[in-house]
Amino acid sequence: MKEFKIYLGMTEDHMTEVLHSSLKDDSVPETFTLRHVNNAGVIFPSRFVKIIPISAHSHSFHISIWFVSLAGINEDRLVKEIARNYDEYLEREALRHILKHLRTRRFLSPFKSLMACTGVQVEHPLVTRLYEALVSDGNWSEAENVIQLAATAGLFDAYMRSSQPRAIWKRLYGVDADGDVPSRRGGHAMCIDGANGFIYLFGGWDGERSLDDFWVYAIAEDRWRLVTYDSSDGTNKPGPRSCHKMVFDPATGSIYLLGGLSDSDGHPEETSGGTMPPAPIPRQADFYCYHTRGSDAGKWQQLSADTTQSGGPPPVFDHQMVMDFDRRVMYVGGGRVNDGASDSIKYSGLYSYDVATAEWRLLQPRGNPSAAQPPLSRRFGHSMVFEPSDRMLFIFGGMEDGDRYLSDMYAYHIDSNTATEVFSNFTASGGPDKTFTQRAVIDPTLREIYVFCGLTRTRPNPLPRLDGANWVYRYDAHPGAWTKMLSGESNNDDVREQEIQQPRTRYAHQVVYDPRTRTVYLHGGNAGRLLESGGLDEKLKGDEAMIEQRLDDFWSMTLERPGPEETIRRAKFQIRCQQFREVCKEVPAVQALKFLQTEVSAVVDHTSSETDILRNLLSHLLAKQTPADGSQSPPHVLAKGGSSQQHKDDVSSGVSGERNKVISQETFHERTSVFQGLLAFFPADAREPSSNLVDMIDWYEESVHA
């Protein structure tokens, strides 16, 4: 079996889909987390499990399931309590849906009667007030007042966090005392000391040789400083290398460096481009530490000449390395093994390093070393970030088997030493294409991962290409959601006045993240193969006439999302558009036009597609004023004007007074449509439930009869 779905339920005819995933075609056990909480955050119990096979790994095979084990909680007292709470939730939801249904059908008498006797809260009180003001009464000023109150109460926070963010890039031009900056390079390593505002950079490949220069950038001063130029002074400093990794330990101010390729190992960007480098020369797995403070400040220390001798990883490159700051444990995952064997591709596993005890431990793979490695470690050029709250690693993307790009994601749970698949194909779930050498950083407070894509490969084109898209992955819910970062002009007037800047697409670059200021820093990389004339050769022909463009530019990036005022403006725009449509029916055209030019135009974002809506509203006004025979409206209608105050009084008396009237079915549907649109600003638990009305009523009737 390859692709499959799993359903859970208390009865065989009412089951909920809790997993849609796929199995690898190997003998390695795979563990999947089944969803046990509904969209409202309520835990639901289960008696039955249903597995639905969708496809096999080959058309030559029948679908078969060989072995399944199920783990969960079956303590009788706890399960009964959860079942009782879930039944109460279902009853409340059934009543809520019935009330919603009555209100939507405008059966207000039974709606109010049922509300009074059940005491069920249909939705958040402010949502109810919005419905009454907008749909029932047409009280536009009250509707806008409710929007303001909802924003103040924080009901729009979830919408603002989930809105598509805009990346605001800024080119950093800081230099050192001699006017220098780190030279053009790719495959270098960076880490950040966020508390003190320093970014450290070491090594890389400049297109001709590996580098071993060591730099530090002071964020507050916007200034680089060259710490050491090379390792020819005979110190314990690491030698020239690329495709290595560094992490910073804030507890001691130490920088740990591991792995990489040297000049004798072949060009690292040839590896990053998906082709195999020349046969590498075996090298030892050396491991270094640089001290930024204390008695050894400014000195390198070789912790190990060969980590394999102490149970650590083999010589490795294009791996990933992250750190649990609280427990001071470092994790090294994946990467290509550089042991000098050119006849096969080998991958490193997942290791931990305890800084306090200086002990290495192999976490994955477990058991028989001859067994196939789990998919989370069979990769290089991938991404790995540490989530401290849940104590797990997100591992995704990269390449395996030398040329196969990946689009899967795994969550490795450190305490249980188990890996669960989050996405078998995040591209199919609205995420990036299959990616290699993408860079990722995490913001645990916002529960977001920021991904800066590098190389991708899509069928039918067998050649890798640069992908300029950057992504946000939000993991606050399972399995999480992908959103592409917007780029370009900011909504902030101060930023908008500046020149729009954005880094060019690249790979083999480096990024670090400052969680205090929520700022990403990006440096260098490879812009791909360009003709010497500067034009991009999409077909990659005539390699002898082409050079790879390595970069030395340095950028900062922050994400801009709609703030409370912008969210309020968007809501007011929808309300005033509907108000204008009704104004057209109630007052002369000149007054309606003035309302459009003042009240509606005041809440329009003139840099967005809202201007098209504004033009359509004008067309709507003209259509209302043109009789069916094509003749012009009576002159006295078009000529009626008056003062601004008279205009406001006429509009108010013509429309707001309608809350004392019986509105038409057409107007009711228009207002309801606007109300439904405004619900998008509210969190799910404050607005209308998403369950199916018919199923809920059926269940409720069955429960009553039982």
VOFISE-749818 format. One line per 5 residues: number of its first residue (from 1); their letters; for each residue z, y, x of C-alpha. Coordinates in steps of 0.2 Angstrom, whole numbers, padded with zeros to 4 digits, always signed. Example, Ala and Ser with C-alpha at 12.3 -4.5 7.8 and 13.67 -1.06 7.14 Angstrom:
2
1) AS) +0039/-0022/+0062 ~ +0036/-0005/+0068
//
This chain:
706
1) MKEFK) +0000/+0000/+0000 ~ -0004/+0017/+0006 ~ -0002/+0031/-0007 ~ +0011/+0028/-0021 ~ +0022/+0037/-0033
6) IYLGM) +0040/+0033/-0038 ~ +0048/+0036/-0055 ~ +0067/+0035/-0060 ~ +0075/+0035/-0077 ~ +0088/+0029/-0089
11) TEDHM) +0075/+0020/-0100 ~ +0058/+0013/-0096 ~ +0049/+0024/-0108 ~ +0057/+0041/-0101 ~ +0055/+0042/-0082
16) TEVLH) +0053/+0056/-0070 ~ +0042/+0057/-0055 ~ +0053/+0059/-0040 ~ +0041/+0055/-0025 ~ +0023/+0056/-0021
21) SSLKD) +0019/+0050/-0004 ~ +0011/+0037/+0007 ~ +0015/+0023/+0020 ~ +0009/+0022/+0038 ~ -0001/+0006/+0042
26) DSVPE) +0011/-0002/+0054 ~ +0027/-0012/+0054 ~ +0039/+0002/+0056 ~ +0052/+0004/+0042 ~ +0050/+0021/+0033
31) TFTLR) +0064/+0030/+0023 ~ +0060/+0042/+0009 ~ +0073/+0054/+0000 ~ +0071/+0052/-0019 ~ +0074/+0067/-0029
36) HVNNA) +0089/+0066/-0040 ~ +0091/+0084/-0046 ~ +0080/+0091/-0059 ~ +0072/+0109/-0059 ~ +0088/+0116/-0066
41) GVIFP) +0099/+0109/-0052 ~ +0107/+0096/-0063 ~ +0110/+0078/-0056 ~ +0102/+0065/-0067 ~ +0107/+0046/-0067
46) SRFVK) +0095/+0032/-0066 ~ +0094/+0014/-0072 ~ +0076/+0010/-0069 ~ +0065/+0012/-0054 ~ +0046/+0011/-0055
51) IIPIS) +0034/+0011/-0041 ~ +0015/+0015/-0045 ~ +0003/+0010/-0031 ~ -0012/+0022/-0030 ~ -0022/+0016/-0015
56) AHSHS) -0022/+0003/-0001 ~ -0026/+0007/+0017 ~ -0043/-0001/+0016 ~ -0055/-0006/+0002 ~ -0055/-0024/+0010
61) FHISI) -0036/-0026/+0005 ~ -0027/-0028/-0012 ~ -0012/-0017/-0014 ~ +0004/-0026/-0010 ~ +0022/-0021/-0008
66) WFVSL) +0032/-0032/+0004 ~ +0050/-0026/+0005 ~ +0059/-0012/-0003 ~ +0078/-0007/-0001 ~ +0086/+0006/-0012
71) AGINE) +0102/+0016/-0007 ~ +0112/+0027/-0018 ~ +0129/+0029/-0027 ~ +0134/+0016/-0040 ~ +0152/+0020/-0042
76) DRLVK) +0156/+0017/-0060 ~ +0167/+0032/-0063 ~ +0156/+0045/-0055 ~ +0140/+0038/-0063 ~ +0147/+0039/-0080
81) EIARN) +0153/+0057/-0077 ~ +0135/+0062/-0071 ~ +0128/+0053/-0086 ~ +0139/+0063/-0098 ~ +0135/+0079/-0090
86) YDEYL) +0117/+0075/-0090 ~ +0117/+0071/-0109 ~ +0126/+0087/-0112 ~ +0113/+0096/-0102 ~ +0099/+0088/-0112
91) EREAL) +0107/+0093/-0129 ~ +0109/+0111/-0123 ~ +0091/+0111/-0117 ~ +0084/+0104/-0134 ~ +0093/+0117/-0143
96) RHILK) +0087/+0131/-0132 ~ +0069/+0125/-0134 ~ +0071/+0124/-0153 ~ +0078/+0142/-0153 ~ +0063/+0147/-0142
101) HLRTR) +0051/+0139/-0153 ~ +0058/+0148/-0169 ~ +0058/+0165/-0160 ~ +0040/+0162/-0154 ~ +0035/+0158/-0172
106) RFLSP) +0044/+0173/-0178 ~ +0056/+0163/-0189 ~ +0070/+0175/-0186 ~ +0082/+0170/-0200 ~ +0084/+0152/-0195
111) FKSLM) +0084/+0158/-0177 ~ +0099/+0170/-0179 ~ +0108/+0157/-0190 ~ +0106/+0143/-0177 ~ +0111/+0155/-0163
116) ACTGV) +0127/+0160/-0173 ~ +0132/+0142/-0177 ~ +0128/+0134/-0160 ~ +0133/+0148/-0148 ~ +0119/+0142/-0136
121) QVEHP) +0113/+0155/-0124 ~ +0094/+0155/-0125 ~ +0092/+0164/-0108 ~ +0100/+0177/-0097 ~ +0107/+0191/-0108
126) LVTRL) +0096/+0204/-0100 ~ +0080/+0193/-0103 ~ +0085/+0192/-0122 ~ +0087/+0211/-0121 ~ +0070/+0213/-0113
131) YEALV) +0063/+0202/-0127 ~ +0071/+0212/-0141 ~ +0066/+0229/-0133 ~ +0048/+0224/-0129 ~ +0042/+0211/-0142
136) SDGNW) +0053/+0214/-0157 ~ +0056/+0233/-0156 ~ +0042/+0240/-0145 ~ +0056/+0251/-0137 ~ +0047/+0255/-0121
141) SEAEN) +0061/+0266/-0113 ~ +0074/+0252/-0117 ~ +0062/+0239/-0109 ~ +0061/+0249/-0093 ~ +0079/+0252/-0093
146) VIQLA) +0082/+0233/-0094 ~ +0070/+0230/-0079 ~ +0081/+0243/-0069 ~ +0097/+0234/-0074 ~ +0090/+0217/-0069
151) ATAGL) +0085/+0223/-0052 ~ +0102/+0230/-0050 ~ +0110/+0213/-0055 ~ +0100/+0204/-0041 ~ +0089/+0195/-0054
156) FDAYM) +0073/+0199/-0044 ~ +0080/+0193/-0027 ~ +0072/+0176/-0029 ~ +0055/+0184/-0034 ~ +0055/+0195/-0019
161) RSSQP) +0059/+0181/-0007 ~ +0046/+0170/-0014 ~ +0032/+0184/-0014 ~ +0018/+0182/-0002 ~ +0024/+0192/+0014
166) RAIWK) +0014/+0204/+0024 ~ +0014/+0202/+0043 ~ +0017/+0219/+0051 ~ +0012/+0218/+0069 ~ +0015/+0230/+0083
171) RLYGV) +0008/+0230/+0101 ~ +0021/+0231/+0114 ~ +0015/+0240/+0130 ~ +0031/+0240/+0140 ~ +0030/+0238/+0159
176) DADGD) +0041/+0235/+0174 ~ +0046/+0249/+0187 ~ +0030/+0246/+0196 ~ +0019/+0247/+0180 ~ +0016/+0228/+0180
181) VPSRR) +0018/+0215/+0166 ~ +0016/+0196/+0166 ~ -0002/+0192/+0170 ~ -0014/+0183/+0158 ~ -0009/+0165/+0155
186) GGHAM) -0007/+0151/+0142 ~ +0004/+0136/+0141 ~ +0019/+0146/+0148 ~ +0037/+0145/+0141 ~ +0048/+0158/+0133
191) CIDGA) +0066/+0159/+0126 ~ +0077/+0173/+0119 ~ +0095/+0179/+0121 ~ +0096/+0187/+0104 ~ +0114/+0194/+0106
196) NGFIY) +0109/+0204/+0122 ~ +0091/+0208/+0118 ~ +0082/+0199/+0132 ~ +0067/+0188/+0132 ~ +0063/+0176/+0147
201) LFGGW) +0046/+0170/+0152 ~ +0042/+0157/+0165 ~ +0026/+0150/+0172 ~ +0010/+0145/+0163 ~ -0009/+0143/+0168
206) DGERS) -0020/+0158/+0172 ~ -0036/+0148/+0172 ~ -0036/+0144/+0190 ~ -0019/+0139/+0195 ~ -0001/+0136/+0188
211) LDDFW) +0011/+0150/+0189 ~ +0030/+0150/+0193 ~ +0034/+0169/+0191 ~ +0049/+0172/+0181 ~ +0051/+0188/+0170
216) VYAIA) +0064/+0196/+0158 ~ +0060/+0208/+0144 ~ +0073/+0220/+0138 ~ +0069/+0223/+0119 ~ +0079/+0239/+0117
221) EDRWR) +0071/+0247/+0132 ~ +0054/+0240/+0130 ~ +0053/+0236/+0148 ~ +0048/+0220/+0158 ~ +0057/+0215/+0175
226) LVTYD) +0050/+0203/+0187 ~ +0065/+0191/+0192 ~ +0057/+0180/+0205 ~ +0038/+0179/+0210 ~ +0037/+0161/+0217
231) SSDGT) +0047/+0147/+0223 ~ +0041/+0148/+0241 ~ +0058/+0154/+0247 ~ +0065/+0136/+0246 ~ +0077/+0139/+0232
236) NKPGP) +0081/+0126/+0218 ~ +0069/+0136/+0207 ~ +0056/+0126/+0197 ~ +0039/+0125/+0205 ~ +0022/+0131/+0197
241) RSCHK) +0019/+0123/+0180 ~ +0013/+0125/+0162 ~ +0015/+0116/+0146 ~ +0034/+0115/+0149 ~ +0048/+0121/+0138
246) MVFDP) +0064/+0132/+0139 ~ +0079/+0135/+0128 ~ +0093/+0147/+0129 ~ +0112/+0143/+0127 ~ +0121/+0158/+0121
251) ATGSI) +0138/+0150/+0125 ~ +0136/+0151/+0143 ~ +0120/+0162/+0145 ~ +0111/+0147/+0153 ~ +0092/+0144/+0152
256) YLLGG) +0087/+0125/+0152 ~ +0069/+0121/+0158 ~ +0061/+0104/+0157 ~ +0044/+0096/+0159 ~ +0026/+0103/+0162
261) LSDSD) +0010/+0100/+0172 ~ +0007/+0106/+0189 ~ -0010/+0110/+0197 ~ -0013/+0092/+0202 ~ -0011/+0087/+0184
266) GHPEE) -0027/+0095/+0178 ~ -0030/+0110/+0167 ~ -0017/+0112/+0153 ~ -0029/+0121/+0141 ~ -0041/+0106/+0143
271) TSGGT) -0028/+0096/+0136 ~ -0024/+0108/+0123 ~ -0042/+0109/+0118 ~ -0042/+0090/+0113 ~ -0050/+0083/+0128
276) MPPAP) -0042/+0073/+0141 ~ -0038/+0081/+0158 ~ -0041/+0072/+0175 ~ -0030/+0057/+0179 ~ -0013/+0065/+0182
281) IPRQA) -0003/+0062/+0198 ~ +0014/+0054/+0194 ~ +0028/+0067/+0195 ~ +0046/+0066/+0193 ~ +0055/+0072/+0177
286) DFYCY) +0064/+0087/+0185 ~ +0077/+0097/+0175 ~ +0083/+0114/+0179 ~ +0096/+0127/+0173 ~ +0095/+0146/+0176
291) HTRGS) +0112/+0156/+0175 ~ +0111/+0173/+0167 ~ +0129/+0177/+0169 ~ +0145/+0171/+0178 ~ +0148/+0168/+0196
296) DAGKW) +0130/+0160/+0198 ~ +0121/+0173/+0189 ~ +0103/+0175/+0195 ~ +0102/+0158/+0202 ~ +0093/+0142/+0198
301) QQLSA) +0101/+0125/+0198 ~ +0092/+0108/+0198 ~ +0102/+0097/+0186 ~ +0091/+0082/+0189 ~ +0077/+0077/+0200
306) DTTQS) +0072/+0063/+0188 ~ +0080/+0063/+0171 ~ +0074/+0045/+0168 ~ +0087/+0039/+0180 ~ +0101/+0045/+0169
311) GGPPP) +0093/+0039/+0152 ~ +0083/+0055/+0149 ~ +0065/+0058/+0145 ~ +0051/+0053/+0157 ~ +0039/+0066/+0165
316) VFDHQ) +0032/+0075/+0149 ~ +0022/+0090/+0144 ~ +0017/+0098/+0128 ~ +0034/+0092/+0120 ~ +0046/+0102/+0110
321) MVMDF) +0064/+0107/+0115 ~ +0077/+0115/+0103 ~ +0096/+0117/+0104 ~ +0111/+0116/+0092 ~ +0121/+0131/+0098
326) DRRVM) +0137/+0126/+0089 ~ +0138/+0109/+0096 ~ +0129/+0113/+0112 ~ +0117/+0099/+0111 ~ +0099/+0100/+0116
331) YVGGG) +0085/+0090/+0108 ~ +0068/+0085/+0116 ~ +0055/+0078/+0105 ~ +0038/+0070/+0108 ~ +0025/+0076/+0121
336) RVNDG) +0013/+0067/+0132 ~ +0020/+0056/+0146 ~ +0013/+0061/+0163 ~ +0017/+0045/+0173 ~ +0000/+0044/+0182
341) ASDSI) -0007/+0030/+0171 ~ -0025/+0035/+0165 ~ -0029/+0020/+0156 ~ -0018/+0023/+0141 ~ -0009/+0037/+0132
346) KYSGL) +0010/+0037/+0131 ~ +0021/+0047/+0121 ~ +0039/+0052/+0124 ~ +0053/+0049/+0111 ~ +0066/+0059/+0104
351) YSYDV) +0081/+0063/+0115 ~ +0097/+0072/+0115 ~ +0106/+0081/+0129 ~ +0125/+0085/+0128 ~ +0127/+0101/+0138
356) ATAEW) +0146/+0098/+0140 ~ +0145/+0080/+0146 ~ +0128/+0081/+0154 ~ +0123/+0065/+0145 ~ +0106/+0060/+0139
361) RLLQP) +0103/+0049/+0124 ~ +0088/+0041/+0116 ~ +0088/+0044/+0097 ~ +0070/+0038/+0093 ~ +0063/+0025/+0093
366) RGNPS) +0077/+0013/+0090 ~ +0077/-0006/+0092 ~ +0064/-0016/+0101 ~ +0056/-0005/+0114 ~ +0039/-0015/+0111
371) AAQPP) +0038/-0010/+0093 ~ +0027/+0004/+0087 ~ +0035/+0021/+0089 ~ +0039/+0030/+0073 ~ +0026/+0043/+0069
376) LSRRF) +0038/+0058/+0072 ~ +0037/+0055/+0091 ~ +0019/+0049/+0092 ~ +0013/+0067/+0095 ~ +0011/+0081/+0107
381) GHSMV) +0007/+0099/+0105 ~ +0017/+0099/+0089 ~ +0031/+0110/+0082 ~ +0050/+0106/+0081 ~ +0064/+0117/+0074
386) FEPSD) +0082/+0114/+0071 ~ +0090/+0118/+0054 ~ +0109/+0120/+0058 ~ +0116/+0120/+0040 ~ +0109/+0103/+0036
391) RMLFI) +0109/+0097/+0054 ~ +0091/+0091/+0054 ~ +0075/+0093/+0064 ~ +0058/+0098/+0056 ~ +0044/+0090/+0066
396) FGGME) +0026/+0093/+0061 ~ +0008/+0094/+0066 ~ +0001/+0091/+0083 ~ -0010/+0077/+0090 ~ -0010/+0059/+0093
401) DGDRY) -0021/+0046/+0100 ~ -0029/+0059/+0111 ~ -0040/+0067/+0098 ~ -0032/+0065/+0080 ~ -0025/+0081/+0073
406) LSDMY) -0010/+0079/+0062 ~ -0004/+0088/+0046 ~ +0012/+0078/+0042 ~ +0030/+0084/+0042 ~ +0046/+0074/+0045
411) AYHID) +0064/+0079/+0043 ~ +0075/+0070/+0055 ~ +0093/+0069/+0050 ~ +0103/+0070/+0066 ~ +0120/+0063/+0059
416) SNTAT) +0112/+0048/+0051 ~ +0098/+0046/+0064 ~ +0085/+0043/+0051 ~ +0068/+0052/+0048 ~ +0061/+0055/+0030
421) EVFSN) +0043/+0061/+0027 ~ +0042/+0078/+0019 ~ +0023/+0079/+0018 ~ +0010/+0066/+0022 ~ -0003/+0080/+0022
426) FTASG) +0004/+0097/+0020 ~ -0014/+0104/+0020 ~ -0016/+0095/+0003 ~ +0000/+0104/-0003 ~ -0006/+0121/+0000
431) GPDKT) -0002/+0122/+0019 ~ -0011/+0125/+0035 ~ -0026/+0114/+0041 ~ -0022/+0100/+0053 ~ -0015/+0110/+0068
436) FTQRA) -0012/+0107/+0086 ~ -0003/+0119/+0098 ~ +0004/+0129/+0083 ~ +0020/+0138/+0087 ~ +0035/+0138/+0075
441) VIDPT) +0051/+0147/+0073 ~ +0065/+0146/+0060 ~ +0076/+0158/+0050 ~ +0090/+0146/+0043 ~ +0098/+0161/+0034
446) LREIY) +0082/+0163/+0023 ~ +0078/+0145/+0024 ~ +0060/+0148/+0031 ~ +0049/+0142/+0045 ~ +0036/+0154/+0052
451) VFCGL) +0021/+0145/+0059 ~ +0008/+0153/+0070 ~ -0007/+0142/+0070 ~ -0018/+0138/+0086 ~ -0031/+0125/+0085
456) TRTRP) -0037/+0115/+0070 ~ -0051/+0102/+0067 ~ -0059/+0099/+0050 ~ -0072/+0088/+0045 ~ -0087/+0087/+0047
461) NPLPR) -0086/+0098/+0062 ~ -0079/+0087/+0076 ~ -0075/+0101/+0088 ~ -0058/+0110/+0088 ~ -0058/+0128/+0082
466) LDGAN) -0046/+0143/+0082 ~ -0037/+0146/+0066 ~ -0031/+0164/+0064 ~ -0020/+0160/+0048 ~ -0001/+0162/+0050
471) WVYRY) +0011/+0153/+0037 ~ +0028/+0153/+0030 ~ +0036/+0137/+0024 ~ +0051/+0139/+0012 ~ +0062/+0124/+0012
476) DAHPG) +0075/+0130/+0000 ~ +0069/+0116/-0012 ~ +0062/+0099/-0009 ~ +0048/+0097/-0003 ~ +0047/+0116/+0000
481) AWTKM) +0032/+0128/-0002 ~ +0019/+0135/+0009 ~ +0013/+0153/+0009 ~ +0000/+0161/+0020 ~ +0005/+0178/+0028
486) LSGES) -0005/+0193/+0022 ~ -0011/+0204/+0036 ~ -0017/+0222/+0037 ~ -0010/+0238/+0029 ~ +0008/+0240/+0025
491) NNDDV) +0015/+0246/+0009 ~ +0027/+0257/+0019 ~ +0020/+0275/+0021 ~ +0027/+0277/+0038 ~ +0019/+0261/+0044
496) REQEI) +0003/+0264/+0034 ~ +0000/+0280/+0044 ~ -0001/+0270/+0060 ~ -0016/+0261/+0066 ~ -0018/+0244/+0059
501) QQPRT) -0015/+0231/+0073 ~ -0016/+0213/+0073 ~ -0017/+0200/+0088 ~ -0033/+0190/+0090 ~ -0033/+0172/+0086
506) RYAHQ) -0027/+0161/+0100 ~ -0019/+0144/+0106 ~ -0007/+0139/+0120 ~ +0003/+0155/+0116 ~ +0022/+0157/+0115
511) VVYDP) +0033/+0164/+0101 ~ +0052/+0167/+0100 ~ +0062/+0174/+0085 ~ +0077/+0186/+0085 ~ +0087/+0182/+0069
516) RTRTV) +0097/+0198/+0070 ~ +0082/+0209/+0067 ~ +0071/+0196/+0059 ~ +0057/+0199/+0072 ~ +0045/+0187/+0080
521) YLHGG) +0039/+0191/+0098 ~ +0022/+0183/+0103 ~ +0014/+0183/+0121 ~ -0002/+0177/+0129 ~ -0012/+0162/+0126
526) NAGRL) -0030/+0157/+0126 ~ -0042/+0165/+0115 ~ -0055/+0151/+0117 ~ -0071/+0150/+0125 ~ -0082/+0166/+0125
531) LESGG) -0098/+0171/+0132 ~ -0096/+0182/+0147 ~ -0105/+0195/+0136 ~ -0090/+0194/+0124 ~ -0098/+0186/+0109
536) LDEKL) -0090/+0170/+0102 ~ -0101/+0155/+0103 ~ -0097/+0145/+0087 ~ -0107/+0130/+0093 ~ -0099/+0129/+0110
541) KGDEA) -0116/+0127/+0119 ~ -0120/+0131/+0137 ~ -0102/+0128/+0143 ~ -0108/+0133/+0161 ~ -0111/+0151/+0155
546) MIEQR) -0094/+0152/+0146 ~ -0077/+0156/+0152 ~ -0060/+0154/+0143 ~ -0051/+0171/+0139 ~ -0033/+0170/+0143
551) LDDFW) -0022/+0184/+0136 ~ -0008/+0195/+0142 ~ -0004/+0205/+0127 ~ +0013/+0206/+0119 ~ +0017/+0209/+0101
556) SMTLE) +0032/+0210/+0089 ~ +0030/+0205/+0071 ~ +0041/+0208/+0055 ~ +0037/+0202/+0038 ~ +0037/+0214/+0024
561) RPGPE) +0040/+0209/+0006 ~ +0041/+0218/-0010 ~ +0058/+0228/-0011 ~ +0068/+0232/-0027 ~ +0058/+0248/-0031
566) ETIRR) +0041/+0239/-0028 ~ +0046/+0225/-0040 ~ +0052/+0238/-0053 ~ +0036/+0247/-0051 ~ +0026/+0231/-0054
571) AKFQI) +0036/+0227/-0070 ~ +0034/+0245/-0077 ~ +0015/+0244/-0074 ~ +0014/+0229/-0085 ~ +0025/+0238/-0098
576) RCQQF) +0015/+0254/-0098 ~ -0001/+0245/-0099 ~ +0004/+0237/-0115 ~ +0011/+0254/-0121 ~ -0006/+0262/-0118
581) REVCK) -0015/+0249/-0128 ~ -0004/+0253/-0143 ~ -0005/+0272/-0140 ~ -0024/+0270/-0142 ~ -0021/+0264/-0160
586) EVPAV) -0008/+0278/-0164 ~ -0013/+0294/-0157 ~ -0029/+0304/-0154 ~ -0040/+0300/-0139 ~ -0035/+0315/-0129
591) QALKF) -0017/+0311/-0129 ~ -0020/+0293/-0125 ~ -0030/+0299/-0110 ~ -0017/+0310/-0104 ~ -0004/+0296/-0106
596) LQTEV) -0015/+0285/-0095 ~ -0018/+0299/-0082 ~ +0001/+0303/-0081 ~ +0013/+0289/-0086 ~ +0002/+0274/-0082
601) SAVVD) -0006/+0281/-0066 ~ +0011/+0285/-0060 ~ +0016/+0267/-0058 ~ -0001/+0261/-0051 ~ -0003/+0254/-0033
606) HTSSE) -0020/+0263/-0029 ~ -0023/+0252/-0014 ~ -0023/+0236/-0024 ~ -0033/+0228/-0038 ~ -0022/+0237/-0051
611) TDILR) -0035/+0251/-0050 ~ -0047/+0239/-0058 ~ -0035/+0237/-0072 ~ -0033/+0256/-0074 ~ -0052/+0257/-0076
616) NLLSH) -0052/+0243/-0089 ~ -0039/+0253/-0099 ~ -0050/+0268/-0099 ~ -0065/+0257/-0105 ~ -0053/+0250/-0118
621) LLAKQ) -0049/+0268/-0124 ~ -0068/+0273/-0125 ~ -0072/+0257/-0135 ~ -0058/+0261/-0147 ~ -0065/+0279/-0150
626) TPADG) -0083/+0273/-0152 ~ -0088/+0267/-0170 ~ -0098/+0252/-0173 ~ -0114/+0261/-0177 ~ -0113/+0269/-0159
631) SQSPP) -0110/+0287/-0165 ~ -0097/+0298/-0157 ~ -0080/+0300/-0164 ~ -0076/+0315/-0175 ~ -0075/+0331/-0164
636) HVLAK) -0058/+0336/-0171 ~ -0050/+0319/-0164 ~ -0057/+0321/-0147 ~ -0052/+0340/-0146 ~ -0034/+0338/-0151
641) GGSSQ) -0023/+0343/-0137 ~ -0007/+0353/-0135 ~ +0006/+0356/-0123 ~ +0014/+0342/-0112 ~ +0030/+0342/-0122
646) QHKDD) +0020/+0341/-0138 ~ +0010/+0326/-0130 ~ +0026/+0317/-0126 ~ +0033/+0320/-0144 ~ +0017/+0314/-0152
651) VSSGV) +0016/+0298/-0142 ~ +0035/+0294/-0145 ~ +0034/+0297/-0163 ~ +0018/+0287/-0165 ~ +0023/+0272/-0155
656) SGERN) +0042/+0271/-0152 ~ +0044/+0273/-0171 ~ +0035/+0256/-0173 ~ +0051/+0247/-0170 ~ +0055/+0250/-0189
661) KVISQ) +0039/+0243/-0194 ~ +0032/+0225/-0196 ~ +0020/+0223/-0182 ~ +0003/+0214/-0183 ~ +0001/+0197/-0177
666) ETFHE) -0011/+0203/-0164 ~ +0001/+0216/-0157 ~ +0015/+0202/-0157 ~ +0004/+0191/-0146 ~ +0000/+0205/-0134
671) RTSVF) +0018/+0210/-0132 ~ +0023/+0191/-0130 ~ +0010/+0189/-0117 ~ +0017/+0204/-0107 ~ +0034/+0197/-0109
676) QGLLA) +0029/+0181/-0102 ~ +0021/+0190/-0087 ~ +0038/+0199/-0084 ~ +0047/+0183/-0084 ~ +0039/+0179/-0067
681) FFPAD) +0051/+0192/-0059 ~ +0066/+0182/-0065 ~ +0073/+0166/-0057 ~ +0070/+0150/-0066 ~ +0088/+0148/-0073
686) AREPS) +0087/+0165/-0081 ~ +0070/+0163/-0090 ~ +0062/+0150/-0102 ~ +0065/+0131/-0098 ~ +0050/+0122/-0092
691) SNLVD) +0053/+0105/-0100 ~ +0041/+0099/-0114 ~ +0047/+0104/-0131 ~ +0040/+0089/-0140 ~ +0049/+0077/-0128
696) MIDWY) +0065/+0086/-0129 ~ +0065/+0087/-0149 ~ +0060/+0068/-0149 ~ +0075/+0064/-0138 ~ +0087/+0075/-0148
701) EESVH) +0082/+0066/-0164 ~ +0084/+0049/-0156 ~ +0101/+0054/-0150 ~ +0107/+0060/-0167 ~ +0101/+0044/-0175
706) A) +0109/+0033/-0162
//
